[in-house]
Amino acid sequence: MSEKSDLLVIGHTAIDYIMTVEEFPNPNSSTPINTLKVFHGGAGANVAMVAATLGLNTAIISAVGKKFINSDYKRMMKEVNINTESMIISETEDTPTAFGMTNNNKDQIFYFYWGAGKEFAQAKPPKSTISSCKAVHLATGDPIFNQKSSAIAKDMSKIVSFDPGQDLNMYNREKLKEVIKNCTILFGNHHEIERIEKLLNCDVNGLRNFGPEIIVKTCGKDGSTVYTKKEKIKVDSIYRPAVDPTGAGDSYRAGFLYNYINGKDLKNCAKFASSVSSFIVEKQGCQTNIPKYEEVINRMNEFYGK
Amino acid sequence: MSEKSDLLVIGHTAIDYIMTVEEFPNPNSSTPINTLKVFHGGAGANVAMVAATLGLNTAIISAVGKKFINSDYKRMMKEVNINTESMIISETEDTPTAFGMTNNNKDQIFYFYWGAGKEFAQAKPPKSTISSCKAVHLATGDPIFNQKSSAIAKDMSKIVSFDPGQDLNMYNREKLKEVIKNCTILFGNHHEIERIEKLLNCDVNGLRNFGPEIIVKTCGKDGSTVYTKKEKIKVDSIYRPAVDPTGAGDSYRAGFLYNYINGKDLKNCAKFASSVSSFIVEKQGCQTNIPKYEEVINRMNEFYGK
C-alpha cells in the first residue's frame, strides 16, 4: 500500500479542565473555583496537532467518546487535515478527561478519568492504517495496544518512536522490553529515561541494546540530548518565559519527528524540536500556541544561527 | 401586556460533573476517577425543566456562557418549549459548573465555578419578560438580581415564590427582608427555614409578617408542611428508594407551583409536589427522570387516595 500519511500517532486524545482555587476543600465541604479553563490535550493529540500544523500528513488513533464526533476538538483536527478515520469510538464512555486544581500555595491535585481510553485494551490495531504511514509514534495510551501496534509497525519496517511518559509505571520490565525492541526512537524526559535505565539495569547507551537506534532525553530548560551509536548530541533549549510547561515535551517530539521524517540530521531535529516547544510554553494549554513551520525555522535560526 | 408565560424562573442553569474516586488525592498527587457522569443542573433550570415538562408555559433567566447557545442543554430546554430569550449570555465566562467528588467512604467534596453566574449582579431584570408571566420563581442565583426582580414582579402584582436554598449564606438580615417582603410563597427545607427564622428572629408563623402569605417547609422523606394564616397542612412524602436525592427539592417547588398556578388548593399542591419529587430521586441527576403530568397524578392518587 502506498504511504498516505507521514505520521500515525497512537495515544490519548483528552480534555483538560484546569482550575485555580484558594485552597483544596476538606471532605464534606466545598470551595469556589477562581478560574476554570478547558483545554484540548492528551499526549497523542498534542503530538498529532503540532505535527499536522507544521505540515506532516498526520493520522491519529485514540479512544474517545461519541460526543467527540461533533466536537470543536474534532473540528480543529480536521482543520489541520488530521486523519481521524481509525479513531476508536466508545458507545458508553466519554473522552478521557483530566481535572487539575492548583491552590494558592501552587500545590496541584489531578483527577484522571480514563473513560473511553479503557477501550484501547480490547481494540485491534488497524494494520491498513499502520501500513499506510511512514512513521508511527506511540504516546501515552494503553501499554497492550502500544505493544501490538509497535510489533505490526516493526514488521512493516516503519519508523517507530515511543514516549511512555506518565504511563511508565504501567510497564513492567518485560512489557517495556516488548515495546522498545520494536522502536527506532525512544523519547523520555530525564526522570523517565533514568527510570527506564533502572528498570532495564543499564545506562543510557545500554538502552540501544534493547532495540532503539536513537535515545532522545529532554531536560526542560536544560535542553535535550540525542544518543546514538556514533554520537551524543547536546542541544540547548531556547529559553522563553514559561507561562505553562504542559505539552512542551509532546511538541518537542512532534518537532523532532517532523524533521526526522523529512530526512534532516539529528542535531537539526533536536534544534527544530526545541524551537517548537519554546512556542508551546508561552501560552497556557498544550495546543493553544502551536507555531507554523516558518515561525519555528525563524526562531531556530535566530537562536542557534544558520 | 398579555401573559405569555405561566412561570418565569430566575436562577442558575449549571452543569454538574459527578465523580467517584477511591480516595481524595493529597496535594501534588493524582487519583483515577472510577465513574464520571455529567448532568444538567442548576436550581433555576431544574425548576424550569420540571415545570415545563409538566405542562407550564415556562421562561427562564440564567447567566450562561456562549457555548450554551448550541448545547444539548439548550436543545432539551427547547424541546419542552422553555423560553430562553431573556438568558444573559456572557462573552467571556462559561456556564456555571459544579464538580463533585465522592470517595469510598461516601465523603463528598465540591468545587463550584460561578463563571457567567457572576454577570447576574450587573444585569438589569427585563421588565417585559416579568410582565408577560403569571408567576416568578426566584431560585439560587444572585441575591441582588433576585431582589430587583422580586420588586418589579411585586409591583406588577405577580405571584412571587422564593427559594434561597444554598445561597442563604449570601443574604444578611436586611437583604433577605428586602426579597421576602415581595414574596407570595417562601420555600425552604427544614434547615433553611430554621436559619431564616433565626435571621429574622421569629418562628415559622412569624415569617408571614415579613411578606409571604405561604411558607412551604420541605423535610425530605419526612414530608412537607405548608403554613398559612388559616392553616398548617402536613403532607407525607411518597417514599421511593432514593438513588440520588439531588434535585428533589427543586422538582417539589416546580410541582407545587404547577398546581398553585392552576388554582388548586394548597394541600393538593403539596401532594402533587411530593409525587413529582418522588420520581426525581429514582435516578441519578436532577433532570434525568422528570415525570409527565399523568404519571404524577397516577402516583399521587395511588398514594394519597383520590
HADDOCK unambig.tbl for C-alpha pairs under 7 A between the chains (distance, minus, plus):
assign (segid A and resid 25 and name CA) (segid B and resid 109 and name CA) 6.50 0.50 0.50
assign (segid A and resid 27 and name CA) (segid B and resid 107 and name CA) 5.68 0.50 0.50
assign (segid A and resid 27 and name CA) (segid B and resid 108 and name CA) 5.68 0.50 0.50
assign (segid A and resid 27 and name CA) (segid B and resid 109 and name CA) 5.49 0.50 0.50
assign (segid A and resid 28 and name CA) (segid B and resid 107 and name CA) 5.64 0.50 0.50
assign (segid A and resid 28 and name CA) (segid B and resid 108 and name CA) 4.70 0.50 0.50
assign (segid A and resid 28 and name CA) (segid B and resid 109 and name CA) 5.35 0.50 0.50
assign (segid A and resid 29 and name CA) (segid B and resid 109 and name CA) 5.53 0.50 0.50
assign (segid A and resid 29 and name CA) (segid B and resid 110 and name CA) 6.50 0.50 0.50
assign (segid A and resid 30 and name CA) (segid B and resid 109 and name CA) 5.68 0.50 0.50
assign (segid A and resid 30 and name CA) (segid B and resid 110 and name CA) 4.36 0.50 0.50
assign (segid A and resid 30 and name CA) (segid B and resid 111 and name CA) 5.62 0.50 0.50
assign (segid A and resid 31 and name CA) (segid B and resid 110 and name CA) 6.40 0.50 0.50
assign (segid A and resid 31 and name CA) (segid B and resid 111 and name CA) 5.08 0.50 0.50
assign (segid A and resid 31 and name CA) (segid B and resid 112 and name CA) 6.24 0.50 0.50
assign (segid A and resid 32 and name CA) (segid B and resid 111 and name CA) 5.67 0.50 0.50
assign (segid A and resid 32 and name CA) (segid B and resid 112 and name CA) 4.63 0.50 0.50
assign (segid A and resid 32 and name CA) (segid B and resid 113 and name CA) 5.95 0.50 0.50
assign (segid A and resid 33 and name CA) (segid B and resid 111 and name CA) 6.12 0.50 0.50
assign (segid A and resid 33 and name CA) (segid B and resid 112 and name CA) 5.42 0.50 0.50
assign (segid A and resid 33 and name CA) (segid B and resid 113 and name CA) 4.75 0.50 0.50
assign (segid A and resid 107 and name CA) (segid B and resid 27 and name CA) 5.67 0.50 0.50
assign (segid A and resid 107 and name CA) (segid B and resid 28 and name CA) 5.63 0.50 0.50
assign (segid A and resid 108 and name CA) (segid B and resid 27 and name CA) 5.69 0.50 0.50
assign (segid A and resid 108 and name CA) (segid B and resid 28 and name CA) 4.72 0.50 0.50
assign (segid A and resid 109 and name CA) (segid B and resid 25 and name CA) 6.49 0.50 0.50
assign (segid A and resid 109 and name CA) (segid B and resid 26 and name CA) 7.00 0.50 0.50
assign (segid A and resid 109 and name CA) (segid B and resid 27 and name CA) 5.49 0.50 0.50
assign (segid A and resid 109 and name CA) (segid B and resid 28 and name CA) 5.36 0.50 0.50
assign (segid A and resid 109 and name CA) (segid B and resid 29 and name CA) 5.54 0.50 0.50
assign (segid A and resid 109 and name CA) (segid B and resid 30 and name CA) 5.69 0.50 0.50
assign (segid A and resid 110 and name CA) (segid B and resid 29 and name CA) 6.50 0.50 0.50
assign (segid A and resid 110 and name CA) (segid B and resid 30 and name CA) 4.37 0.50 0.50
assign (segid A and resid 110 and name CA) (segid B and resid 31 and name CA) 6.40 0.50 0.50
assign (segid A and resid 111 and name CA) (segid B and resid 30 and name CA) 5.63 0.50 0.50
assign (segid A and resid 111 and name CA) (segid B and resid 31 and name CA) 5.07 0.50 0.50
assign (segid A and resid 111 and name CA) (segid B and resid 32 and name CA) 5.69 0.50 0.50
assign (segid A and resid 111 and name CA) (segid B and resid 33 and name CA) 6.13 0.50 0.50
assign (segid A and resid 112 and name CA) (segid B and resid 31 and name CA) 6.24 0.50 0.50
assign (segid A and resid 112 and name CA) (segid B and resid 32 and name CA) 4.64 0.50 0.50
assign (segid A and resid 112 and name CA) (segid B and resid 33 and name CA) 5.44 0.50 0.50
assign (segid A and resid 113 and name CA) (segid B and resid 32 and name CA) 5.96 0.50 0.50
assign (segid A and resid 113 and name CA) (segid B and resid 33 and name CA) 4.74 0.50 0.50
